Amino acid sequence: MKNMLALVVGMACLAPLTAPAQWQWIDGNGRKVFSDRAPPADTPEKNILKQPGGRPLAAAPASPPVTASAVAQPGSKDVPKLSGKDKELEAKKKQAEAAEADKKKNEEVKLTATRAENCARAQQSKAAMDSGQRIARMNEKGEREFMDDAARSAETQRLQGIIETDCR
């Protein structure tokens, strides 16, 4: 019984070792690609470097070094061209960046509007404090209570701080 339990535990420990089934190949642009899925059908057999099971298929071909002249000349044959999937990816990336920029702009507009509203309210409240009229507030019990000079001074300072930060 103990031997059977040890065998089951041993098999359970070995099961995850088969999980990292990974493919490795060189795509049309000369970049190494690692994936858990098989390469596209148009990938030549010589470019598949590794398949699941750890069996290497071919030695990695040495890619020619990229020279400055090849990079500088866009019409050169050595410069890889973007495939349709890469163009779609770039378009989606640009679209996501534009959406992010719009989102930031909208947040900035909302923040500016909130600051302007806070500024206007603080200026109105400060004008009421400076008028010298008696001002009543509600306390925790819901009772009406008039502000004394100390509370009035503290509230005036608080409002002045809000005006300084939001009314720039």
C-alpha positions as CSV (number, residue, x, y, z in Angstrom):
1,M,0.0,0.0,0.0
2,K,2.8,2.4,0.9
3,N,4.6,1.5,-2.4
4,M,1.5,2.3,-4.4
5,L,1.1,5.7,-2.6
6,A,4.8,6.5,-3.3
7,L,4.3,5.6,-7.0
8,V,1.2,7.8,-7.3
9,V,3.0,10.7,-5.6
10,G,6.0,10.3,-7.8
11,M,3.9,10.3,-10.9
12,A,2.0,13.4,-9.8
13,C,5.4,15.1,-9.3
14,L,6.6,14.2,-12.8
15,A,3.4,15.3,-14.5
16,P,4.2,19.1,-14.6
17,L,7.5,18.3,-16.4
18,T,5.6,17.6,-19.5
19,A,3.6,20.9,-19.3
20,P,6.2,23.3,-20.8
21,A,5.7,22.1,-24.3
22,Q,7.3,25.0,-26.2
23,W,8.1,25.7,-29.8
24,Q,11.0,27.8,-31.0
25,W,11.5,29.1,-34.5
26,I,12.8,32.0,-36.5
27,D,10.1,34.1,-38.1
28,G,10.2,35.9,-41.5
29,N,11.9,39.0,-39.9
30,G,14.8,36.9,-38.5
31,R,13.5,37.1,-34.9
32,K,13.4,34.1,-32.6
33,V,9.9,33.3,-31.5
34,F,9.0,31.2,-28.4
35,S,5.5,29.9,-28.2
36,D,3.3,27.1,-26.8
37,R,1.7,26.8,-30.2
38,A,3.1,25.5,-33.4
39,P,4.6,28.0,-35.9
40,P,2.5,29.2,-38.8
41,A,2.2,26.9,-41.8
42,D,4.3,29.2,-44.0
43,T,7.3,28.8,-41.7
44,P,10.0,26.6,-43.4
45,E,11.0,23.5,-41.7
46,K,14.6,24.7,-41.5
47,N,13.5,27.7,-39.3
48,I,11.9,25.6,-36.6
49,L,14.6,25.3,-33.9
50,K,12.7,23.4,-31.2
51,Q,9.5,21.5,-30.8
52,P,7.7,20.1,-27.8
53,G,9.6,17.2,-26.2
54,G,12.9,19.1,-26.2
55,R,14.1,17.8,-29.6
56,P,16.1,20.4,-31.5
57,L,15.3,20.3,-35.2
58,A,18.0,22.5,-36.8
59,A,20.9,24.6,-35.7
60,A,20.1,28.2,-35.4
61,P,21.3,29.9,-38.6
62,A,23.7,32.8,-38.0
63,S,21.8,36.0,-38.9
64,P,23.9,38.6,-40.8
65,P,24.7,41.7,-38.8
66,V,22.6,44.7,-39.5
67,T,24.7,47.5,-40.9
68,A,24.0,51.2,-40.7
69,S,23.8,51.4,-44.5
70,A,21.1,48.7,-44.6
71,V,19.1,50.6,-42.0
72,A,19.6,53.9,-43.7
73,Q,18.3,52.7,-47.1
74,P,14.6,51.8,-46.8
75,G,14.5,50.3,-50.3
76,S,17.3,47.9,-49.5
77,K,16.6,44.1,-49.8
78,D,18.3,43.4,-46.4
79,V,15.7,45.4,-44.5
80,P,12.8,43.2,-43.4
81,K,9.3,44.4,-44.4
82,L,6.4,44.3,-42.0
83,S,3.9,41.5,-42.7
84,G,0.2,42.1,-42.6
85,K,0.0,40.9,-39.0
86,D,2.7,43.4,-37.9
87,K,0.9,46.2,-39.7
88,E,-2.4,45.3,-37.9
89,L,-0.5,45.1,-34.6
90,E,1.0,48.6,-35.2
91,A,-2.4,50.0,-36.2
92,K,-4.0,48.5,-33.0
93,K,-1.1,49.9,-30.9
94,K,-1.6,53.4,-32.4
95,Q,-5.3,53.2,-31.8
96,A,-4.8,52.1,-28.2
97,E,-2.3,55.0,-27.7
98,A,-4.8,57.5,-29.2
99,A,-7.5,56.2,-26.9
100,E,-5.2,56.5,-23.9
101,A,-4.3,60.1,-24.9
102,D,-8.1,60.9,-25.3
103,K,-8.8,59.4,-21.9
104,K,-6.0,61.5,-20.2
105,K,-7.3,64.6,-22.0
106,N,-10.9,64.0,-20.8
107,E,-9.6,63.4,-17.2
108,E,-7.7,66.7,-17.4
109,V,-10.7,68.6,-18.6
110,K,-12.8,67.1,-15.7
111,L,-10.1,68.0,-13.2
112,T,-10.0,71.6,-14.6
113,A,-13.8,71.9,-14.4
114,T,-13.8,70.6,-10.8
115,R,-11.0,73.0,-9.8
116,A,-12.9,76.0,-11.4
117,E,-16.1,75.0,-9.5
118,N,-14.2,74.6,-6.2
119,C,-12.6,78.0,-6.8
120,A,-16.0,79.7,-7.4
121,R,-17.5,78.1,-4.2
122,A,-14.5,79.0,-2.1
123,Q,-14.6,82.6,-3.3
124,Q,-18.4,82.9,-2.6
125,S,-17.9,81.4,0.9
126,K,-14.9,83.7,1.6
127,A,-17.0,86.7,0.5
128,A,-19.7,85.6,3.0
129,M,-17.1,85.2,5.8
130,D,-15.7,88.7,5.0
131,S,-19.1,90.4,5.0
132,G,-19.3,90.4,8.8
133,Q,-22.8,88.8,8.9
134,R,-23.5,86.1,11.5
135,I,-23.1,82.7,9.9
136,A,-24.9,79.6,11.4
137,R,-23.8,76.0,10.8
138,M,-25.3,72.7,11.8
139,N,-23.5,70.7,14.4
140,E,-23.3,66.9,14.8
141,K,-26.7,66.8,16.6
142,G,-28.4,68.7,13.8
143,E,-28.7,71.9,15.9
144,R,-28.1,75.3,14.5
145,E,-25.0,77.0,16.0
146,F,-23.5,80.4,15.2
147,M,-19.8,80.7,14.4
148,D,-17.6,82.6,16.8
149,D,-14.6,84.7,15.8
150,A,-12.1,81.8,16.2
151,A,-14.1,79.4,14.0
152,R,-14.7,82.3,11.5
153,S,-10.9,82.9,11.3
154,A,-10.1,79.2,10.9
155,E,-12.7,78.9,8.1
156,T,-11.4,82.0,6.4
157,Q,-7.9,80.5,6.4
158,R,-9.2,77.2,5.0
159,L,-11.1,78.9,2.2
160,Q,-8.0,81.0,1.4
161,G,-5.9,77.8,1.0
162,I,-8.5,76.4,-1.4
163,I,-8.5,79.6,-3.4
164,E,-4.7,79.6,-3.6
165,T,-4.6,76.0,-4.9
166,D,-7.7,75.9,-7.2
167,C,-7.8,79.5,-8.5
168,R,-4.5,79.5,-10.4
